[in-house]
Amino acid sequence: MALFTGKKGIIMGIANDHSIATGVAKILHSEGATIGYSHLPDEDGRGRMEARVKKATDGLNPAFILPCDVSSDESTHTFFQNVKERFGAIDFFVHAIAFAAMDDLRGSTLAASRAGFLQAMNISAYSFISTARAAAELMPTGGSMITMTYLGGERVVPGYNMMGVCKAALESAVKYIAFDLGPKNIRVNGLSAGPVRTLAAAGIGDFKSMLTINSAIAPLQKNITQEDVGKTAAFLLSDWSQSITAENVHVDAGYHVMAGPSHALEKLATLVQKPH
Ligand SMILES: NC(=O)c1ccc[n+]([C@@H]2O[C@H](COP(=O)([O-])OP(=O)(O)OC[C@H]3O[C@@H](n4cnc5c(N)ncnc54)[C@H](O)[C@@H]3O)[C@@H](O)[C@H]2O)c1
């Protein structure tokens, strides 16, 4: 029997095949999960966002793909009402959503505008509180939920700027929501992924350098993949992690423990010694 046989849940945050959430969907599907998805509603009503999620989940037998804009209480409420009608109860919930306007993200944290900051916090941090609340309503006998975060919420990562502040709020929300939902046997964890090339990552200044630095410094000397995230997500969402909650699990090849360049320095030394 596969890990998710007979289990149902929702994944929010697929934009295309490169999305971190798509990696999670693939692993959960391969382990027998029944999954419903959200897509960001199109402003022009042409259905391009829905089509992208359809394409990314092609072959994954989606139970449904429904619109949800997490910056709207009404849209969030309607989405979860629809989930309730289709699924009744759910076992797991994946939140993989973040947004900041490019101007605010690319500028220094000090330069962030009030409106840009509030929008980024609303979509990237508050949305986990509102969707976790709605998802918990559908977990009468318990369940597991995760959100996606990044090291920039714990430490200063040049280029991550204002999104680091949002991730710090998100990671704190994970702990407090885990406290709120613990008595209901609902576990809540953060998955802190290393850099992965996605649509959202394209907004981060000099993302290419982040990838180079990560793989050079990380103990495992590599960058991570969608599949790495998917497998850890499956662990956190399954009964195999039944006593883990309020945790921030790093899937970053160990990068977060390093305080110096280590292997990167050795590599640099070899390069310097090499005659041109
Ligand atoms: N890519 C990385 O390197 C990396 C590393 C660590 C954590 N993360 C986090 O993983 C999560 C997923 O990002 P990704 O990198 O897969 O990029 P992505 O662009 O594929 O996914 C971001 C998702 O957020 C959704 N979204 C944005 N605004 C929304 C709104 N108002 N309502 C509903 N959905 C909305 C988008 O539609 C998209 O599906 C984010 O929280 C991101 O911060 C990414």
The ligand as an ORCA input file, in Angstrom:
! r2SCAN-3c Opt
* xyz 0 1
  N      11.905     28.849     -5.803
  C      12.645     28.932     -4.724
  O      13.859     29.018     -4.794
  C      11.988     28.874     -3.360
  C      12.774     28.567     -2.242
  C      12.180     28.505     -1.002
  C      10.830     28.752     -0.871
  N      10.079     29.059     -1.976
  C       8.652     29.319     -1.798
  O       7.893     28.315     -2.451
  C       6.592     28.835     -2.714
  C       6.222     28.551     -4.153
  O       7.013     29.338     -5.011
  P       7.716     28.798     -6.342
  O       9.155     29.124     -6.225
  O       7.293     27.416     -6.626
  O       7.169     29.798     -7.446
  P       5.825     29.785     -8.340
  O       5.799     31.103     -9.021
  O       5.795     28.596     -9.199
  O       4.667     29.692     -7.255
  C       4.145     30.821     -6.573
  C       2.642     30.617     -6.545
  O       1.997     31.648     -5.789
  C       0.736     31.864     -6.423
  N       0.130     33.129     -5.999
  C       0.678     34.367     -6.028
  N      -0.239     35.281     -5.604
  C      -1.368     34.587     -5.303
  C      -2.648     34.941     -4.823
  N      -2.986     36.219     -4.574
  N      -3.579     33.967     -4.632
  C      -3.291     32.676     -4.897
  N      -2.080     32.262     -5.354
  C      -1.136     33.214     -5.544
  C       1.088     31.855     -7.901
  O      -0.071     31.690     -8.691
  C       2.022     30.659     -7.953
  O       1.285     29.480     -8.192
  C       6.648     30.325     -2.345
  O       6.156     30.507     -1.037
  C       8.139     30.611     -2.376
  O       8.502     31.719     -1.585
  C      10.640     29.116     -3.213
*
